[in-house]
């Protein structure tokens, strides 16, 4: 099934899930975010197609990766 959600909706949903869960702190966070999105989808008013679920997971991973990269950069600055 093709994606139903718009990119802006995917991004907003990912931001809300990320804000609620915080960073995963895992090297490979796909399973963490996949579980979080599945848990969120349980309470959704409509079913979540796999393509939409994957898009939210990938967007959430992007947010997680960006935050972790920023934190690593700050730690490296402190180490210098």
ZAFIFI-339363 format. One record per atom (N, C-alpha, C, CB): residue in one letter; x, y, z. Coordinates in steps of 0.05 Angstrom, whole numbers, plus 32768, in hexadecimal, padded with zeros to 4 digits. Atoms other than C-alpha are relative to their C-alpha. Glycine has a CB too. Example, Ala and Ser with C-alpha at 12.3 -4.5 7.8 and 13.67 -1.06 7.14 Angstrom:
A80127FE88000 A80F67FA6809C A801280188000 A7FEC80018019 S7FF07FE87FFF S81117FEB808F S7FF18016800E S800980097FE3 
//
This chain:
X80117FE98000 X800080008000 X801280198000 X7FED80008019 X7FF07FE78002 X801B80457FEE X7FFC80128019 X7FF9800F7FE6 X80027FED7FEA X8027807C8020 X7FE780117FFE X801980128002 X80177FF07FFF X7FEA80A28035 X8006801B800D X7FE97FF28010 X7FF97FE87FF2 X800980D58064 X801180137FEF X800E7FFA801A X7FEF7FEC800D X80278115804A X801A8002800F X7FF2801C7FFE X7FE67FFE7FF3 X807081248059 X7FFF80118019 X8014800C7FEC X80037FEE7FE9 X805C815C8089 X7FF37FF18017 X7FF080197FF9 X800D800F7FEB X802F812C80B0 X80137FEB800B X7FE77FF27FF5 X7FEC80147FF7 X806680F780B3 X8014800E8012 X800F7FF47FE7 X7FED7FF27FF1 X8097812B80CC X7FF58009801B X800A80197FF1 X800C7FF87FE7 X806781468101 X7FFB7FE98013 X7FE5800E7FFA X800480187FF0 X805681008119 X801A7FF6800B X7FF27FEA7FEF X7FE580097FF7 X809F80ED811C X800A80128017 X80147FFF7FE9 X7FF77FED7FEC X80AF812C8144 X7FF27FFB801B X7FFC801D7FF7 X800F80057FE8 X8077811D8176 X80097FE6800E X7FE27FFF7FFA X7FF780197FF5 X808D80D5817F X801C8003800C X80007FE97FEB X7FE57FFC7FF7 X80D680E98186 X80008011801A X8011800E7FEB X80017FF07FE8 X80C4811F81B9 X7FF57FF08018 X7FEE80197FFB X800B80107FEB X809C80ED81E1 X80137FEB800A X7FE67FF37FF7 X7FEE80167FF9 X80D180B681E0 X801C80098007 X80017FED7FEA X7FE57FF87FFD X811280DD81DE X80127FEF7FEF X80097FFD801E X7FED800E8011 X815180C381BC X80017FE28008 X801B800C8001 X8000801D7FFB X8159807881B5 X801A7FF7800D X7FFD7FF17FE6 X7FE680077FF6 X81A3807681C8 X800B7FE67FF6 X80008000801E X7FF7801A800C X81AB8038819D X800F80067FE6 X7FE87FED7FFB X7FF17FFD801A X81DC80318163 X7FED7FFC7FE9 X80177FED7FFF X801380068015 X81A680128138 X7FE48004800C X80047FE37FF5 X80197FF97FF3 X81658034814D X7FE77FF87FF1 X8000801D8005 X801880078010 X813780178118 X7FEC7FF08010 X80087FF07FE7 X801380117FF1 X81187FE28145 X7FF380108017 X800E7FE8800C X800B7FEF7FEA X810F8015817E X7FEA80117FF5 X80178012800C X80137FED800B X80EB80478152 X7FE97FF17FF2 X800D80127FEC X80158010800B X80C48011812E X7FEC7FF88016 X800B7FE77FF2 X801280077FE9 X80A87FF98171 X7FF18018800A X80117FF48017 X800E7FE87FF7 X809880408186 X7FEA80087FED X801480178003 X80157FF98014 X8072804E8145 X7FE97FEC8001 X800C80027FE4 X801580147FFF X804D800C814A X7FEE80058019 X800C7FE48002 X800F7FFA7FE8 X8039801D8192 X7FEE80197FFC X801380048018 X80107FE88005 X80228062817C X7FE87FF97FEE X801180167FF3 X801580068014 X7FFA80448142 X7FE97FF0800C X800C7FF07FEA X8015800F7FF3 X7FD380188171 X7FE980128008 X800A7FF18019 X80147FED7FF7 X7FAE8055818A X7FF680127FE9 X800A80118016 X80087FEF8016 X7FA680758145 X7FE37FFA7FF8 X80127FFC7FE7 X801C80028008 X7F608081812A X7FFD7FF17FE5 X7FF3801B7FFE X800180108019 X7F71805F80E8 X80197FEE7FFF X7FFF80127FE6 X7FE980128002 X7F9F802680D5 X8017800F7FF2 X7FF97FE67FF0 X7FE87FF4800B X7FE6803980C3 X800D7FEE7FEB X801480078017 X7FF380118015 X7FFF801E8080 X801E7FFD8005 X7FFB800D7FE5 X7FE380067FFC X80457FFF8081 X801180177FF5 X80077FE67FF4 X7FF07FEA800C X806080368053 X800080198012 X7FF680077FE4 X80027FE97FEE X8048806C8082 X80107FFB801A X7FE380078007 X7FF180077FE7 X8064804780BF X801E80027FFB X7FF87FE38009 X7FE37FFE8006 X80A88040809D X8009801D7FFD X80067FF07FE7 X7FF97FE48004 X80A88089808A X8003800E801B X7FEB800F7FEF X7FFF7FF47FE6 X809A809E80D2 X80197FF5800F X7FE77FFA8011 X7FE8800B7FF3 X80D0806E80EC X8019800D7FF5 X80017FE17FFB X7FE87FF4800C X8104808980BB X8003801D8008 X7FFF7FFD7FE1 X7FFE7FE47FF8 X80F380D180CB X80088002801D X7FE5800E7FFB X7FF97FFF7FE4 X80F780C38115 X801E7FF98004 X7FEE7FEC8011 X7FE480077FFF X813A80A1810B X801280187FF7 X80067FE87FEE X7FF17FE88008 X815280E080E6 X800280148017 X7FF2800D7FE8 X7FFF7FEE7FE9 X813F810A8122 X80137FF68016 X7FE38004800C X7FEE800D7FEC X816280D98151 X801D80037FF8 X7FF87FE38003 X7FE47FFF800A X81A180D78126 X800A801D8002 X80017FF77FE3 X7FF87FE47FFF X81A381238122 X80068009801D X7FEB80137FF4 X7FFB7FF97FE4 X819D812B816D X80197FF3800B X7FE87FF88011 X7FE9800F7FF6 X81D180F6817B X801A800C7FF4 X7FFE7FE27FF9 X7FE97FF4800C X820181168149 X8007801B800D X7FFB80047FE1 X7FFC7FE67FF3 X81F8815A816A X800C7FFB801C X7FE680108002 X7FF580057FE5 X8205813C81AF X801D7FF67FFE X7FEF7FEB800E X7FE5800A8004 X824381178195 X801380187FFA X80027FEB7FEA X7FF07FE88007 X825D81598178 X800680108019 X7FF280117FEA X7FFB7FF17FE7 X8254817C81BB X80137FF18012 X7FE58004800E X7FEE80107FEF X8277814381DF X801D80027FF5 X7FF87FE38001 X7FE67FFE800C X82B1814781AD X800C801C8006 X7FFE7FFB7FE2 X7FF67FE57FF9 X82B6819381B9 X800A8001801C X7FEA80147FFB X7FF980007FE3 X82B881878204 X801B7FF18004 X7FEA7FF48010 X7FE880107FFD X82EF815381FB X8019800F7FF6 X7FFD7FE67FF1 X7FE97FF2800B X831C818481D5 X800B80148013 X7FF8800E7FE7 
//
